[in-house]
Every structure is written in C-alpha cells, then in structure tokens.
Amino acid sequence: MFTRILVPLDGSPESNIAVPAARTVAQVTGADIVLLRVVDPDPLELRGVQELLDEARTQLFRISNELSETGLHAEVVATYSSGSVADEILQRIHVENADLVVMRTHQPAGLEQEVLGGIAERVLNNTPVPVLMVRPGAGRISSIGKLLVPVDGSPGGALAVGTAVGLARASGAALHLVQVVVPLYMQPGSETLGLSYYDPAWADEAALASARGYVDTLVSRLQTAGLTVAGEAHMGEIASKIVEVAGAQATDLIVMSTHALTGLPRAVLGSVAEDLVRTATCPVLLIHRPVSREAIAADEFSEPVSAVSA
C-alpha cells in the first residue's frame, strides 16, 4: 500500500484542506507524509528568496508538528522554482519516492484557484502515482469506511479496483462497485445507424444486463476473497450517476482510473474524472493509466476480471 505521501501546499488556507485527507490515509496505511512548498516568487515581490523559504518552512513545521501529535511521521521540504511549480512537484515525487500525492483542486472563484487548478491538472496528467484530489467545499475525509469504485470492464477500471482493495484491507472499509452504461442516444454517431427497424432500447437493455453481470462477477470474486462488497449498475450520464450513488452510499472516497474505457463505441473517461472531482461531495482518488491512441484504435483491451481477484 502507500508508504510516502507527498502533500503540495501553497501557503493558503484552501490548500491546507489536503492535510486532513493525507492524515487519514497515512493513519490507515502507516505511510510517512512529506509536506512540500514550492516557492515561486513574484517578480515584483520585495522579499528575497531565502526569506520566502524561511517563511514557508515555518508554516510547514507548524503543520508537521500537529501531525506528529497524532503519531504520524511528517517531513518538511521547501524549495524554490523559477519555472513551473507543477514540474517541481513532479520532480519531488521522484526525489521523495512518493507513491501518493494528496492535493486540493481548484474551484472557479478567483485567479489563484484557477492557477492551482492548472498545477493539479498537470501533476495528474504527468505522474505515474495516484493523486487524491480534495475539492474546497467537499466533505472532509476523517475516516475510510466505504469506498466507491466505478468499473467498466477495462484495465484502468481493474487498476482502480486493485487500489481500492488494498485500501479496504488496510482500513476495513466496505467496497461498493458501480458501472454506468451510457444510453445509445447519448453516444456519438448513434444517429447515423440508419436502420428503421432498429430499436435502441434493445441495445440499451442488453448493455445494462451485461454491466450487471460484470459487476455481480466482481462482487462475487471479491466477497470470496473475504472483502465486504456490494455493487450495482445503472444507465445514464456517467459522472452525475456516480455522484448520485456516492451520496446515497455515504461514500468516504471515490477510487477510479482517469483513463478507463467505456461505451459503445468506447471513449476515454478523462472528462468523467474531471467532472467527478468538480462535483463529488467526497474526495476522489485518481489512478493515472496512460492510454495510447493506437491502443484505443486497436481496441486491445479485454475485461480483466481475473486481475482483481485475490
């Protein structure tokens, strides 16, 4: 499971909302926490770099001391970047051997939040390690009792299940699997079928039945492995339906791949992850799995039920 959690902060109260989430995951997994502040001086800033670094370390040590009082090991890193803050964070992931990043995402309320949103997006798109995104205004994660895992029969979905299984074993949390089928009329190109005798409801019913069968298979295998698991399948718009299920299940954390494949035809789910981060009422743990255009075109993916078995 996770052993070193990197928490990039920018000195604002908004960025500090990532700390409780990191603390909760660290308490469950026994991981160390690395608090990171990348100083990016404004050209008009009258203070020198060293003064800014000293101020950053003071703020970080205050947070690390609070974490230490809860029995956690927290380290402090303050560094200077004259270029991209996101690139410095990515470099620190490698230097610190971090296997999880916890950071807040932006909300559309001012330039500072928008800039940090760009940083979070760049980090997510360029790091091989999972990123736990915490949205300002969403509920804080103080415990991990229920994990919601969107699945779709792809390797990306299986990777998310595997990560969720590790967290469930560490925390004792229950897993809830959900697959959302996109109705045919919502899929690109569906209007070009041109078959007067074709009833889209047939395809939708078949797709939903297949999704239920897939979820039931995963649930059965994970229950056999000794986990507490339930699952369901729905039809509709993916992100909104997942958010709906998360609320109904009182979910503490959503775990999903940023590039799962779904639908008829299959489509990259990057936008679904983005919508979830923006609208979910709980944090979202995103497992980054790069997917090449060639792989999508060749449709090389197969349903990896065996990949998530114990």
TORLO-180335 format. One record per residue (C-alpha): x, y, z. Coordinates in steps of 0.001 Angstrom, whole numbers, plus 500000, padded with zeros to 6 digits. Layout:
BEGIN
XYZ/...
***
This chain:
BEGIN
500000500000500000/501101503616500258/504348504327502119/505151508015501365/502506510650500743/503504513934499120/501289516891500030/501962520037497942/500810523199499723/500912526830498657/500556528595501995/496856529347501580/494105528039503866/492492526490500779/495464524266500055/495574523091503679/492334521150503181/494534518433501676/496193517820505050/493273516046506829/492852513696503855/496568512886503844/496477512342507615/493563509895507329/495230507852504583/498540507852506487/496843506625509656/495259503763507711/498336502749505721/501157503711508094/502663505977505451/505006508901506083/503896512366504976/506089514823503081/504799518401503221/506013520322500169/506020524036499496/507348525286496163/508189528972496435/507531530775493184/508398534453493851/506551537211492052/508960539422490077/507513542385491989/507982540670495375/510247542811497536/511324539950499793/514199537704498818/514010534005498041/515634532985501332/513100534966503339/510258533337501447/511757529872502001/512175530505505729/508557531632505970/507418528539504060/509386526211506352/507889527885509420/504379527271508107/505165523687507150/506765522870510508/503634524126512247/501570521606510265/504124518803510708/504100519309514476/500316518950514502/500615515725512509/503335514441514844/500969514892517782/498685512305516156/501549509802515960/502432510332512306/505858510971510811/505855514167508733/508780515713506872/509133519249505539/510503520301502157/510605523918500991/512155524606497627/512438527356495056/511250527239491452/511933529876488837/509976527874486274/506961525606486547/505628524814490017/503987521680488623/507286520454487189/508973520955490556/506213518931492233/506660516173489649/510398516159490294/509810515917494050/507558512912493579/510595511133492157/513130512529494637/510993511711497672/509954508275496354/506337509254496905/503694506727495904/500692509002496504/500046512714496035/497312514465498003/496399517961496851/493437520197496541/491882521089493243/490554524456492195/487111525944492336/486047528638489868/486399531522492287/489376533705491510/492695533631489734/494678531905492480/492348528917492496/492411528722488694/496217528716488653/496404525942491249/493828524050489226/496238524110486301/499019522827488541/496858519971489829/495877519019486289/499478518997485074/500589516901488043/497777514418487461/498487514104483754/502222513553484170/502724511441487293/502613507635487401/501445507632491042/497833508021492223/496593511505493067/493984512127495755/492093515281494803/490304517257497517/487828519903496403/487181523015498521/483647522762499850/483510518968499692/483246516874502839/486459516175504721/487647512613504953/488226511765508612/487862508006508213/487662505421505462/484609503262505966/483188502985502433/484914503168499060/483030503654495807/484735502200492722/483388502932489222/484158499996486901/483636499366483204/485487496194482259/488710497952481252/492278497548482577/492005501045484008/488919500067485966/490648496926487217/493615499008488357/491266501188490398/489656498099491933/493072496767492894/493975500031494629/490620500112496401/491098496523497566/494427497487499138/492808500400500962/489899498225502056/492224495605503510/494210498292505345/491195500160506696/488485497522506947/486331499603504607/483476498210502556/483639498388498777/480777499437496553/481176498880492806/479157500771490226/479032500591486456/477169503215484466/476035502435480937/475666505361478547/472350505176476652/472757504727472920/471159508097472125/473868509862474188/476736508242472277/478486509905469324/477365508601465948/474250506836467228/472070508958464927/473849507507461872/472696503932462364/470044504488459697/468101501327460458/464351501900460568/463763498518462176/466403499051464866/465158499762468396/467921501416470531/466172500135473647/467275496615472717/470931497616472795/470491499607475997/468801496722477785/471475494307476629/474262496669477695/472710497182481138/472258493450481613/475896492888480637/477009495566483108/475020493957485910/476562490589485103/480066492070485138/479522493852488459/477987490734490008/481022488695488915/483432491170490506/481379491343493691/481328487545493979/485077487219493474/485915489935495985/483486488535498552/485190485156498149/488452486933498950/486984487982502299/486024491576501497/482760493348502230/481476494244498761/478245495254497051/477569496560493580/475049497974491163/474674499012487529/472786501995486136/472103503735482874/472632507449482377/475250510174482285/478328508680483922/479661511392486239/476292512556487582/475156508994488232/478378508150490097/477955511282492246/474354510251492940/475402506761494035/478240508171496151/475775510350498036/473274507538498524/476026505233499829/477549507853502183/480870507274500417/484078508440502083/486246508160498980/485767507508495264/488554505457493637/488718505458489838/491029505413486852/491499508634484918/491517506748481616/489112503883481782/487285502983478596/483545502601478299/480583502798476000/479587501673472506/481847502885470978/484348503087473865/485501506572474860/488267507906477097/486910508763480547/489281511625481369/486402514097481275/484390511905483653/487189512040486218/487325515813485846/483560516117486319/483702513896489398/486454515936491017/484464519095490385/481083517842491644/481571514952494083/480863515618497740/483823513478498807/487499513312497750/488414511397494594/491460509132494325/492532509065490681/494699506258489354/496550507508486289/496826504975483490/498106506416480199/496225505109477188/497687505452473693/495602506387470693/496917503258468980/495611501034471787/492207502694471658/492022502376467884/493075498745468015/490656498034470881/493330495953472611/491584495953475968/489781492974477408/487729492555480540/490223491945483373/488052490176485922/490946487948486928/493183490971487574/491209491958490641/490736488543492153/492540487837495378/
***
